[in-house]
Amino acid sequence: MIRDGVLPLSSLEMGESGTVVRLEGGTGLVGRLAALGFTPGTTIEIVRNNRHGPLIVSVLDTHIALGRGQAARVYVARRHPKETS
């Protein structure tokens, strides 16, 4: 669900990127995600999202596999590619 331009990480398509806005969930999940680098202001790029199975994301120059449930708890603002002149 998109609200105020913020959407779950699992909604991004392969090749798209977003900036982490917030994490939702229990302290264990939020702590784990933060330890992996999913902190507000961090840019994340979708390496693979086949709409089933885990997502592969690039965060802080590292590829991380996230389950769909975990990815649904990471909220991002979609980054638009810079326009070329």
VENWORA-V405353 format. One line per field, one symbol per residue. phi: phi as a letter, one per 20 degrees, with the letter a starting at -180 (. if undefined). A space follows every 10 residues. Layout:
phi=???
This chain:
phi=.eclmdcfgf efegnecbdf dadcpfffff fffffeoedg neecdeebbe mbmfedcdcl mcececffff ffeddcdfee gffee
